[in-house]
């Protein structure tokens, strides 16, 4: 869950900065997501995390790369979308463990 939380916090902070017309670099966001992908891939390879968790992290990384530049939503919409991505990640981990995927 840390691999989901830290990159997402950086993503939301960066998006909010852009919404308020402040400078925000995508580099820390992308580096954090890349690190999370590597971490979850290692956990998956070691059999400690389901493959669906890695798939969920890939979706989050995709969202970070393309969502940061194409952001045309309000802060409220951003918050609700993050709730949705969080639920997707939790469900991926739960069903991945239950179904051994």
C-alpha positions as CSV (number, residue, x, y, z in Angstrom):
1,X,0.0,0.0,0.0
2,X,3.0,2.3,0.5
3,X,3.9,1.8,-3.2
4,X,0.4,3.2,-4.0
5,X,0.3,6.0,-1.4
6,X,3.6,7.8,-1.8
7,X,3.4,8.2,-5.6
8,X,-0.3,9.1,-5.4
9,X,0.4,11.9,-2.8
10,X,3.1,13.3,-5.1
11,X,0.7,13.1,-8.1
12,X,-2.1,14.9,-6.3
13,X,0.2,17.6,-4.9
14,X,1.6,18.2,-8.4
15,X,-1.9,18.3,-10.0
16,X,-3.1,20.7,-7.4
17,X,-0.1,22.9,-7.9
18,X,-0.9,23.0,-11.6
19,X,-4.5,23.8,-11.0
20,X,-3.4,26.8,-8.9
21,X,-1.0,27.8,-11.7
22,X,2.1,27.0,-9.7
23,X,5.1,25.3,-11.3
24,X,5.2,21.6,-10.7
25,X,7.8,19.2,-12.2
26,X,6.5,15.8,-13.3
27,X,9.9,14.2,-12.6
28,X,9.5,13.3,-8.9
29,X,6.0,12.0,-9.7
30,X,7.3,9.7,-12.5
31,X,10.4,8.6,-10.5
32,X,8.1,7.7,-7.5
33,X,5.8,5.7,-9.8
34,X,8.7,3.9,-11.5
35,X,10.1,3.0,-8.1
36,X,6.7,1.7,-7.0
37,X,6.6,-0.4,-10.2
38,X,10.0,-1.9,-9.5
39,X,9.1,-2.6,-5.9
40,X,5.8,-4.3,-6.7
41,X,7.4,-6.2,-9.5
42,X,10.0,-7.5,-7.1
43,X,7.3,-8.5,-4.6
44,X,5.3,-10.2,-7.3
45,X,8.4,-12.1,-8.5
46,X,9.1,-13.2,-5.0
47,X,5.5,-14.5,-4.6
48,X,4.6,-11.9,-2.0
49,X,2.2,-9.9,-4.1
50,X,-0.3,-10.9,-6.7
51,X,0.2,-10.1,-10.4
52,X,-3.0,-8.0,-10.3
53,X,-1.2,-5.7,-7.9
54,X,1.4,-5.1,-10.5
55,X,-1.3,-4.5,-13.1
56,X,-2.9,-1.9,-10.8
57,X,0.4,-0.1,-10.4
58,X,0.8,0.0,-14.2
59,X,-2.6,1.7,-14.4
60,X,-1.5,4.2,-11.8
61,X,1.8,4.9,-13.6
62,X,-0.2,5.4,-16.9
63,X,-2.5,7.8,-15.0
64,X,0.5,9.7,-13.7
65,X,2.2,10.1,-17.0
66,X,-0.8,11.1,-19.0
67,X,-3.0,12.6,-16.3
68,X,-0.5,15.1,-15.2
69,X,-0.3,16.8,-18.6
70,X,-3.9,16.4,-19.7
71,X,-5.4,17.6,-16.4
72,X,-8.6,19.4,-17.1
73,X,-10.5,18.6,-13.9
74,X,-11.3,20.3,-10.7
75,X,-9.8,19.6,-7.4
76,X,-13.0,17.8,-6.3
77,X,-13.0,15.6,-9.4
78,X,-9.3,14.8,-8.8
79,X,-10.1,13.7,-5.2
80,X,-13.0,11.5,-6.4
81,X,-10.8,10.0,-9.1
82,X,-8.1,9.2,-6.5
83,X,-10.7,7.5,-4.4
84,X,-11.6,5.4,-7.4
85,X,-8.0,4.5,-8.2
86,X,-7.4,3.6,-4.5
87,X,-10.4,1.3,-4.6
88,X,-9.2,-0.3,-7.8
89,X,-5.8,-0.9,-6.2
90,X,-7.3,-2.5,-3.1
91,X,-9.7,-4.7,-5.1
92,X,-6.8,-5.8,-7.4
93,X,-4.8,-6.9,-4.4
94,X,-7.7,-8.6,-2.7
95,X,-8.9,-10.5,-5.8
96,X,-5.4,-11.2,-6.9
97,X,-4.8,-12.9,-3.6
98,X,-8.1,-14.7,-3.5
99,X,-7.9,-16.0,-7.1
100,X,-4.1,-16.4,-7.0
101,X,-3.6,-14.1,-10.0
